[in-house]
Amino acid sequence: MIANMGLFDRLIRLLLAAVLLYLGLVFYAQTALGIGLAIVALIPLLTAVVGVCPLYRLLGIRTCSIKNSSSNL
């Protein structure tokens, strides 16, 4: 996969995931809302770690400044 997220975008998503996880696991612990927040936090966490946002790909958005070349395997 070709990365379509820049460093700033990834950091914002990591921060958002951390806040959602904190709210879900600490502030609203053992409630349906807490479980929901923890599950929703996985989306920005995974996209930030991988560097690929499927929604960005559908919309043609690219915040990554480095041009990735696809390798011929």
RATAZI-V251235 format. One line per field, one symbol per residue. ss: DSSP state (a for helix, b for strand, c for the rest). A space follows every 10 residues. Layout:
ss = ???
//
This chain:
ss = ccccccaaaa aaaaaaaaaa aaaaaaaccc caaaaaaaaa aaaaaaaaaa cccaaaaaac cccccccccc ccc
//
